[in-house]
């Protein structure tokens, strides 16, 4: 399995209070903003080839309830060349979100490893 990018997803109660640090002194730029219930529900921040995602607990609860129930504060999101290879590689791990195709054009799955870490794997489909 080839991982082409690995990005942390910081899971927060609210995104807006954290943005001033990330887009100010830390120098990240907001690349994507997805609203949820009238507020920021998800953002992608980028700087010098690095990315950090933030998603609110409310947004995760609506999209991936099994992940929200864990009350975790961080997950890892891995872009892969082949989701089929990723699924084979994590066989036996607890599946939190079964394979799905998202509105942003990715085939993805989320699992939890034996230590309790949440890992998402995504193959971005050609448009």
N, C-alpha and C positions, 0 to 999 in steps of 0.2 A: 504494500500500500504506500502510495506517495502522498505525503501531506505537503501542500504547496504554500499554506499560510496557517498560522495558529494565532487566534485572537481571543483575549479574555473578554468575557461579558460580566461587567460589574452589575450586580443586582441590588437595586436601591429603592428606597421608599419614594423619592422624588428626584428627578434629574436636574431640574432648574437650579437648586442650591449648589450643586457640584460643578456646574458649567463654568463659573467664573474662575475657578482654580485651573481647570483643564484648558480653557481657551485663553486664559490670561497668562500667568507666570509660567505655566508648563508649555504654552505655545502650540497646543493642538488646534486644528481647525475642524469645525463641525461639517461633516460631509453628507450625512443623512439624518433626517428627523422624521420620525413616524409618530403622529399624535395618537393619544389614547385618552378617551373620556375628557377631551378639552385641554389636556396638558401634554407635555412631551412623554411619550411612552417608551421610545427607543431612539438612541442616537448612535452614530458612528463618528468617532473622532480620529483624526489622522495627523501624523507629524513625522517627517523624514522617513517615510516608508513603514512606519509603525501604526497600528490601529488599536483602539480600545473601544469597546461597545459598552453602552449602559442601557439597561432595561428596567422599568419599574416592576415592582412586585405585582401591581394590579394588571399590567400588560401581560406579564408571564402567566398569571392566573387565568386570564382570558384565552391565551394562546396555548399554554402547556401546563395544565393544572397539576400534573404529576411532579413537575419540577418545582412549582410554587409551593407544594405541600412540604418539600424538603427544607424550606427556609434557609437555603444556601445563600451565600453572598457573592459567589463567583462561579462561573462555568467557563469551559474552554470550547471554542468553536474552531474546528479544523476544516479548512477547504481541502478537498481531496480530488485527485484526478478521476477516481472510480469509487462511487459509493458502494458498488457491489463488493469490491475488495475490502473496503472499510467494514462493511457488515460482516464479512467472513472473518476479519481480524478480531472483531469484538464479540464473536459468537460466545455465548455463555454469560455475557454481561447483562445486567438488568436493563431492559428496554423501558425507557421513560416516555418517549414519544416515538411511536412506530414510524416507519418510512412514510414520507409524505412529500408532496410537491407544493412549494410555497408560492405566494403571490409575487415574490421577487425573483422567481425563476430558479429555485434550487431544489434538488432532491436532497432530503436530509433525514437524519435519525439522531435521537439523543439517547444516551445510555448512562448508567452509573457504574463506576468501577467498584471493586471490592473494598476500597477505602472510603467510598461514598462520594467521590468526585463526579461531577456532571460533565460529560463530554458530548459535544455535538459534532457530527460529520456531515459535510455538505459538498455535493457535486453541482456546480453551477451549470445549468443547461444553456445551450446556445440559443440565441433569439434571432 
